[in-house]
Amino acid sequence: MIMQILSYPFLISAIAVGITLLYASYWDLRYRRFPHKYWYPAILFCIPVSFLGYYELYFNTEYWFWGIVGISLIICVVAYAIGLLKLCGGADSIAIIFITLFVPIFPVMPLGGIPVHAIVPLSVLMISIGLNLSIPLFLFIKNTFNNERLPLLYKFLIHKVPISKIPSSQGYIVESGGDEIVDFNSEFLPISCALRGGESLGMLDIRDIVDGAGNVSGEHQNIIAKGYVWVLYPSPFLVFITIGFFIAIVFGV
């Protein structure tokens, strides 16, 4: 059984991956981005260490080795394709690939005992997607409680940002007047734009309407004429991936 060949090389890789994910989460919360250069130290460290783990896995049971390699390749290809299509952030897809390559199986016995399966990235994905689904629910409850007059689907996707909080806010503006590449008469952009995400459509980032001093620039004053702006909530999916990674490793969920 795969859980009987616990791998200490993969444990060392898991520590390096965990530290990198924590740093990436800090960047995601503060800037909603994570520069590629910060992945490199952990990658250079994990490549030789994980190689030992794969060798150990192959030496102990070749059957499990090829199965895990096959599943890992599928996850990596899917994650890369999703990132390429900009269905999620680039750092999000890199994080999944990062975990899949360097911590493919549980390196130690989790506190929860033997997991249902041995593939760490599958557990991470299930947990992070579940956490991410809490965001639309939170927005719906918040918008409903505040009696916001919004189209039903938009209640799950957007939130109101007052003028005073614009300099410290993140996300993409969903009001038609705030997007120069689309000309609609309706108050909001089509729901398809919001569902695909702002980055994939070149929507106006709320950070782009303020100058270095944190003031809304003159060319964008029309956007805030009513005292607030509606913004597509930027889900911190990289943070959820990090939480999912630690929950999976520690508890074997």
LUMKOLDO-560194 format. One line per 5 residues: number of its first residue (from 1); for each residue x, y, z of C-alpha. Coordinates in nm, 2 decimals, padded with zeros to 4 digits, m for minus. Layout:
// residues N
NUM = X/Y/Z  ...
//
This chain:
// residues 253
1 = 00.00/00.00/00.00  00.13/00.34/m00.09  00.10/00.49/00.26  00.35/00.22/00.38  00.63/00.39/00.18
6 = 00.63/00.73/00.35  00.90/00.95/00.20  01.13/01.17/00.40  01.27/01.34/00.08  00.92/01.45/00.00
11 = 00.88/01.57/00.36  01.18/01.80/00.32  01.03/01.92/m00.01  00.69/01.98/00.17  00.86/02.21/00.42
16 = 01.02/02.42/00.14  00.69/02.42/m00.05  00.50/02.53/00.26  00.73/02.81/00.34  00.71/02.94/m00.02
21 = 00.33/02.91/m00.02  00.31/03.12/00.30  00.52/03.39/00.14  00.31/03.37/m00.18  m00.01/03.41/00.03
26 = 00.13/03.72/00.19  00.18/03.87/m00.16  m00.16/03.75/m00.28  m00.34/03.92/00.01  m00.15/04.24/m00.03
31 = m00.09/04.27/m00.41  m00.30/03.99/m00.57  00.02/03.88/m00.75  00.34/03.68/m00.68  00.65/03.74/m00.89
36 = 00.78/03.43/m01.06  01.14/03.50/m00.93  01.03/03.41/m00.58  00.94/03.05/m00.69  01.30/02.99/m00.81
41 = 01.48/02.92/m00.47  01.24/02.65/m00.37  01.24/02.50/m00.72  01.62/02.47/m00.72  01.61/02.32/m00.37
46 = 01.32/02.08/m00.43  01.44/01.94/m00.77  01.73/01.72/m00.63  01.54/01.64/m00.30  01.22/01.54/m00.48
51 = 01.43/01.34/m00.73  01.54/01.12/m00.43  01.18/01.09/m00.33  01.08/00.97/m00.68  01.37/00.73/m00.69
56 = 01.27/00.59/m00.35  00.91/00.55/m00.47  01.02/00.37/m00.79  01.26/00.15/m00.60  00.99/00.04/m00.35
61 = 00.70/m00.01/m00.58  00.73/00.06/m00.95  00.35/00.00/m01.00  00.26/00.29/m00.77  00.54/00.50/m00.92
66 = 00.40/00.51/m01.27  00.04/00.56/m01.15  00.14/00.86/m00.94  00.36/01.00/m01.22  00.06/00.97/m01.46
71 = m00.18/01.14/m01.23  00.07/01.42/m01.15  00.12/01.49/m01.52  m00.25/01.51/m01.58  m00.29/01.76/m01.29
76 = 00.01/01.97/m01.42  m00.13/01.98/m01.78  m00.48/02.08/m01.66  m00.34/02.35/m01.42  m00.12/02.49/m01.69
81 = m00.41/02.50/m01.94  m00.63/02.68/m01.69  m00.36/02.93/m01.62  m00.29/02.98/m02.00  m00.66/03.04/m02.06
86 = m00.66/03.29/m01.76  m00.94/03.11/m01.59  m00.73/03.16/m01.27  m00.43/03.36/m01.18  m00.09/03.26/m01.31
91 = 00.05/03.22/m00.96  m00.25/02.99/m00.87  m00.17/02.75/m01.15  00.20/02.76/m01.08  00.13/02.68/m00.71
96 = m00.07/02.37/m00.81  00.21/02.25/m01.04  00.46/02.33/m00.77  00.28/02.11/m00.52  00.22/01.83/m00.77
101 = 00.58/01.80/m00.88  00.75/01.83/m00.54  00.50/01.67/m00.30  00.30/01.42/m00.50  00.22/01.19/m00.21
106 = 00.18/01.22/00.16  00.53/01.23/00.30  00.43/01.13/00.66  00.13/00.97/00.81  m00.13/01.25/00.87
111 = m00.29/01.30/01.21  m00.62/01.18/01.06  m00.47/00.84/00.97  m00.45/00.68/00.63  m00.61/00.91/00.37
116 = m00.87/00.79/00.12  m00.61/00.84/m00.15  m00.24/00.91/m00.15  m00.22/01.21/m00.39  m00.16/01.53/m00.21
121 = m00.25/01.78/m00.49  m00.59/01.62/m00.53  m00.66/01.68/m00.16  m00.53/02.04/m00.19  m00.75/02.11/m00.49
126 = m01.06/01.97/m00.32  m01.00/02.18/00.00  m00.91/02.50/m00.18  m01.20/02.49/m00.42  m01.44/02.42/m00.13
131 = m01.29/02.73/00.05  m01.32/02.94/m00.26  m01.69/02.86/m00.29  m01.74/03.03/00.04  m01.67/03.37/m00.12
136 = m01.98/03.39/m00.34  m02.19/03.28/m00.04  m02.04/03.55/00.17  m02.10/03.82/m00.09  m02.46/03.71/m00.14
141 = m02.53/03.73/00.23  m02.36/04.07/00.26  m02.53/04.22/m00.05  m02.87/04.08/00.06  m02.83/04.20/00.42
146 = m02.74/04.55/00.29  m03.04/04.55/00.06  m02.83/04.62/m00.25  m03.03/04.64/m00.57  m02.83/04.41/m00.79
151 = m02.90/04.15/m01.05  m02.92/03.81/m00.88  m02.60/03.66/m01.01  m02.40/03.98/m00.94  m02.50/03.95/m00.57
156 = m02.26/03.65/m00.56  m01.97/03.82/m00.74  m01.93/04.19/m00.66  m01.91/04.43/m00.36  m01.94/04.80/m00.31
161 = m01.62/05.00/m00.25  m01.66/05.36/m00.11  m01.44/05.63/m00.24  m01.24/05.64/00.09  m01.14/05.27/00.05
166 = m01.05/05.28/m00.32  m00.68/05.33/m00.27  m00.65/05.02/m00.05  m00.89/04.80/m00.25  m00.83/04.54/m00.52
171 = m01.04/04.39/m00.80  m01.19/04.48/m01.14  m01.46/04.74/m01.20  m01.78/04.59/m01.33  m01.98/04.90/m01.41
176 = m02.01/04.96/m01.79  m01.90/05.32/m01.75  m01.57/05.20/m01.60  m01.46/04.99/m01.88  m01.33/05.17/m02.19
181 = m01.32/04.86/m02.41  m01.69/04.78/m02.40  m01.98/05.02/m02.46  m02.30/04.91/m02.29  m02.60/05.12/m02.18
186 = m02.66/04.90/m01.88  m02.52/04.98/m01.54  m02.31/04.66/m01.52  m02.11/04.47/m01.78  m02.26/04.14/m01.90
191 = m02.24/03.87/m01.64  m02.02/03.67/m01.88  m01.75/03.93/m01.83  m01.76/03.89/m01.45  m01.77/03.51/m01.47
196 = m01.46/03.50/m01.69  m01.27/03.73/m01.46  m01.12/04.08/m01.52  m00.77/03.98/m01.61  m00.88/03.77/m01.91
201 = m01.09/04.05/m02.06  m00.87/04.35/m01.99  m01.12/04.51/m01.75  m01.02/04.82/m01.56  m00.84/04.74/m01.23
206 = m00.95/04.96/m00.95  m00.59/05.02/m00.86  m00.55/05.19/m01.21  m00.79/05.47/m01.13  m00.58/05.62/m00.85
211 = m00.25/05.80/m00.87  00.06/05.76/m00.65  m00.09/05.98/m00.38  m00.40/05.75/m00.36  m00.63/06.00/m00.53
216 = m00.87/05.91/m00.81  m00.73/06.05/m01.13  m00.93/06.31/m01.32  m01.01/06.09/m01.62  m01.18/05.84/m01.39
221 = m01.38/06.09/m01.18  m01.70/05.99/m01.36  m01.67/05.64/m01.22  m01.70/05.76/m00.86  m01.95/06.03/m00.92
226 = m02.21/05.85/m00.70  m01.96/05.80/m00.41  m01.87/05.44/m00.46  m01.78/05.18/m00.73  m01.89/04.82/m00.78
231 = m01.59/04.58/m00.80  m01.55/04.21/m00.89  m01.43/04.06/m00.56  m01.08/03.93/m00.60  m01.08/03.58/m00.45
236 = m00.75/03.50/m00.28  m00.73/03.15/m00.43  m00.36/03.13/m00.37  m00.43/03.17/00.01  m00.69/02.89/m00.01
241 = m00.44/02.67/m00.19  m00.19/02.73/00.09  m00.45/02.65/00.36  m00.55/02.34/00.16  m00.19/02.23/00.14
246 = m00.13/02.25/00.52  m00.47/02.08/00.60  m00.40/01.80/00.36  m00.04/01.74/00.49  m00.13/01.76/00.85
251 = m00.47/01.59/00.86  m00.48/01.39/00.55  m00.81/01.52/00.43
//
